[in-house]
């Protein structure tokens, strides 16, 4: 039997054993630790509520892992890099189970969950696999002009995925690395263009971030990193990390409710309901509604369930995370990934009816609509400040959908 210990790491030296994941005969099980049950925390209150006993996860319901652990796995780009390294080490990627991949990530995960070899594991290769992660890392440092092209070359650019890197940032200095950072460095994520992306993708996302802030959306600090080669890459400060290498547990909407982002089956009614029930905070509900309105008006139609998330603080309280992955996107077939009140192309009245249904006053909803409309009407200014081309400005403004 293969076993992996899961820990909740709020800060260096501050860990709580969550429990053990186990795999046998292609079946995955999980059992919470007694310490975690005594803590009163819930890392995934709906699909994996804390309780005694062994729980079997049925892959047909969602994927190979419960959603809270699936959230720790990388996206397509990260998986490509992981598979590439396995092949270099003579390991066939298809032979690696989801638990193997979690073990490989170890402490280099998004959020606060970390994965460790279990003393009870009968897999003799567990410690060796865990050690591969450290061997794979090559820490490089320098300013953005030198470091970013080097990191891009090191990672390559496989098709069909948006390349991303995790870095430490301190004034004009960058440091590569996915784990804890030296004192004074902040955790940032930087994106490169993927196959099919325009060279201006970074500038467009930067413009959208400032436009979203003007619309009143909670958005982390962002920066457009430039290189001598002419690259302009969008970067954002990570909200799952705090000063002192402290961590925040993060759970995507899709992982929380076991909704596969590749199969659109969720709508904004669900998102608002989940936000209200999980956070118990009306302000978070209003913020979720504001993001829905912004996505509609600004034509961010890649609004699937992994592009919304929730954070649990060290006291066990849940909040809606800051916004992320907000940019112009024509969406699948020109449609939003999530419907709005059952409508693919919602009107102002559809959106106002959605607010009423979820207990948001009409005056608040109308105020949000006006502020978002006003911010998106300033798209040209935000785009020019970010260095977008006149062609980008014209192309994207045609896709906007002001809710008048």
TAPE-V220399 format. One record per backbone hydrogen bond with DSSP energy under -1.0 kcal/mol. NH is the residue of the N-H (numbers start at 0). CO is the residue of the C=O. E is the energy in kcal/mol with one decimal. If there is no record, write none. Layout:
[[NH	CO	E] [NH	CO	E]]
//
This chain:
[[1	22	-2.2] [3	20	-2.7] [4	115	-2.9] [5	18	-3.0] [6	113	-2.5] [7	15	-3.0] [8	111	-3.2] [9	13	-1.4] [10	13	-1.2] [13	10	-2.8] [15	7	-1.8] [17	5	-2.6] [18	5	-1.5] [19	30	-2.2] [20	3	-2.9] [21	28	-2.6] [22	1	-2.5] [23	26	-2.3] [26	23	-1.7] [28	21	-2.9] [29	54	-2.3] [30	19	-1.8] [32	17	-2.4] [36	32	-2.0] [37	33	-1.8] [47	43	-1.9] [54	29	-2.9] [56	27	-2.9] [60	57	-2.3] [61	58	-1.2] [68	65	-1.2] [69	65	-2.3] [70	66	-1.9] [71	68	-1.4] [72	69	-1.3] [78	74	-2.5] [79	75	-2.0] [80	76	-2.1] [81	77	-2.3] [82	78	-2.9] [83	79	-2.3] [84	80	-2.2] [85	81	-2.2] [86	82	-2.3] [87	83	-1.8] [88	84	-1.8] [89	86	-1.6] [90	85	-3.2] [94	91	-2.2] [95	92	-1.8] [100	96	-2.0] [101	97	-2.0] [102	98	-2.4] [103	99	-2.2] [104	100	-1.9] [105	101	-2.2] [107	104	-2.7] [108	106	-1.2] [113	6	-2.5] [114	105	-1.8] [115	4	-2.4] [117	2	-1.1] [120	117	-1.7] [121	0	-2.4] [125	122	-1.5] [128	124	-2.8] [129	125	-2.4] [130	126	-1.9] [134	130	-1.4] [135	131	-2.0] [136	132	-1.1] [141	173	-2.1] [146	142	-3.1] [147	143	-1.6] [149	145	-1.1] [150	146	-2.5] [151	147	-2.4] [152	148	-2.4] [153	149	-2.2] [154	150	-1.9] [155	151	-1.9] [164	189	-2.5] [166	187	-2.6] [167	174	-3.6] [168	185	-2.5] [169	172	-2.7] [172	169	-2.6] [173	141	-3.0] [174	167	-2.4] [175	139	-3.0] [176	165	-1.5] [184	181	-1.8] [185	168	-2.8] [187	166	-3.0] [188	235	-2.6] [189	164	-2.6] [190	233	-2.7] [191	162	-2.6] [196	193	-2.1] [200	197	-1.9] [203	199	-2.6] [204	200	-2.3] [205	201	-2.1] [206	202	-2.4] [207	203	-2.3] [208	204	-1.9] [209	205	-1.8] [210	206	-2.2] [211	207	-2.6] [212	208	-1.9] [213	209	-2.0] [214	210	-1.4] [215	212	-1.8] [216	211	-2.4] [222	234	-2.3] [224	232	-3.0] [226	230	-2.0] [229	226	-1.8] [232	224	-3.2] [234	222	-2.5] [235	188	-2.5] [236	220	-2.5] [237	186	-2.2] [241	245	-2.5] [245	241	-1.1] [246	9	-2.6] [247	239	-2.0] [248	311	-1.1] [250	309	-2.5] [252	307	-2.6] [253	304	-2.1] [255	251	-2.4] [256	252	-1.9] [258	253	-2.4] [262	259	-1.6] [267	338	-2.7] [270	266	-1.7] [271	267	-2.6] [272	268	-2.4] [273	269	-3.1] [274	270	-2.3] [275	271	-2.4] [276	272	-2.6] [277	273	-2.7] [278	274	-2.1] [279	275	-1.6] [284	280	-1.6] [285	281	-2.5] [286	282	-2.2] [287	283	-2.4] [288	284	-2.1] [289	285	-2.4] [290	286	-2.0] [291	287	-1.8] [292	288	-2.3] [293	289	-2.4] [294	290	-2.6] [295	291	-1.9] [296	292	-2.7] [297	293	-3.2] [299	294	-1.9] [300	298	-1.0] [300	328	-2.0] [303	301	-1.1] [306	303	-2.0] [309	250	-2.5] [310	318	-2.8] [311	248	-2.5] [312	316	-2.5] [315	312	-2.2] [318	310	-2.4] [320	308	-2.4] [322	217	-2.9] [328	298	-2.4] [333	330	-1.7] [334	331	-1.6] [336	300	-1.2] [339	342	-2.0] [342	339	-1.6] [350	346	-1.9] [351	347	-2.4] [352	348	-2.4] [353	349	-1.8] [354	350	-1.8] [355	351	-2.1] [356	352	-2.2] [357	353	-1.2] [358	355	-1.4] [359	354	-2.9] [364	360	-2.5] [365	361	-2.9] [366	362	-2.1] [367	363	-2.3] [368	364	-2.6] [369	365	-2.4] [370	366	-2.3] [371	367	-2.8] [372	368	-2.6] [373	369	-2.3] [374	370	-2.3] [375	371	-2.7] [376	372	-1.8] [378	375	-1.7] [381	377	-2.1] [382	378	-3.0] [383	379	-2.4] [384	380	-2.3] [385	381	-1.5] [387	382	-2.9] [392	388	-2.1] [393	389	-2.3] [394	390	-2.8] [395	391	-2.4] [396	392	-2.1] [397	393	-1.3] [398	395	-1.4] [400	296	-2.7] [403	401	-1.4]]
//
